[in-house]
Amino acid sequence: AGSGGGGPSLNSARFHPLASETCFVTSSGDGTFSLWRFSKDRICRSVNAAKHTRQSSGDDDLVGDENQVLCEIGGFLDSILDDVCELPPVVIRDPIAHYKPSGEGTGAPLTAAEFLKSNTVSPAIVSGGWDSQVFLSDSQTGRTVHVYTGHEGPITNICSCAQKDSLFVSCSQDASIRVWDSTQRNNALAILNAHSRPLSSAIFTGLDIVTASDDGCLKLWDLRNITSPLLTIRVNSSINRISLSSTLSPSPVESTKQASLVACPLDNRTVRIYSLATATRVAALPTRSKNRTSGIAFRMHQKMATCAAWLPAGSGLFSASLDGSVIQWELSPFASTLNNNDPSFLPVNHASTNKRAPGINNKLMESL
């Protein structure tokens, strides 16, 4: 999500917890959160038009085999282009609702807004931003139900708990995380000074919490015994908004820790994938690609990678960057032939809000 025409920035986008709902919530730099609805039919038309353009071009020099990538958006499955190209975006300009949280000092930019995990059509929304407060709001009226205070720095991310729908966690530039219960109006259930520098992410996985920080550490915490991390992974760059997947595990497992892979977008423009089972890196996405015809090589992300999001099918993920690009990565069909069965990821779709760098073929790219 991004601003258009120099307007306020959009800082987060989260889909409705019910797969049947084609709705998502965004947070904005103008201190508001908005509800949006997307059209499945419109996405179908956009994808089909892109496929028709590719087929009518008569270009047989396409990278890779005819492997479909499935993209699930709010429970809606649709096949998208399987070769590396620019997929035209579906632009949604008008929200169905636009709200500003109320409370002391409100109006500061919001950095995160999230639906509470619930089986209701209209779950509550939690949001937070630069004023260090967390707001619980009614999604139908926008009314602020409660304001949670305690953080001493701007809120950087918020995540709700799927296992217990009243719980959510916030993280902040004050290097701490706080766990809250939406049914209670008192202090945080848990407060943890998790890192030595500002946090970028705190995400529930079961009743465990994965945190990431500018200190270059990725940590896993047990909410039932939060005194020390279950594991710590150190990288050589600041970590931005991470994403978890539990569908690429090589074998059936019992614990959330063993089942999850974490995609870590880094300040150094790379995206790395770590296993919570072994606390080791299992993949690093290619940092450079080249065009098969011209042989011109270029960086995939030319500025810091800001966030990542796994495909629900588990076959790949998206990464975004400050350079205005979004790249979809697919698990290589040849991954099983690699040493140690490490997964290999190839870029399959590339979209950019900025003008592409000179010499880059917009249609065909191939991983080095």
Secondary structure by P-SEA (a helix, b strand, c coil): ccccccccccccccccccccccbbbbbccccbbbbbbbbaaaaaaaaaaaaaaaaacccccccccbbbbbbbcccbbbbcccccccccccccccccbbbbbbcccccccccccccccccccbbbbbbcccccbbbbbcccccccccccccccccccbbbbbcccccbbbbbccccbbbbbbccccccccccccccccccccccccccbbbbbccccbbbbbcccccccccccccccccccbbbbbccccccccccccccbbbbbbccccbbbbbbccccccccccccbbbbccccbbbbcccccccccccccccccccccccccbbbbbcccccccccccccbbbbbcbbbbcccccccccccccccc
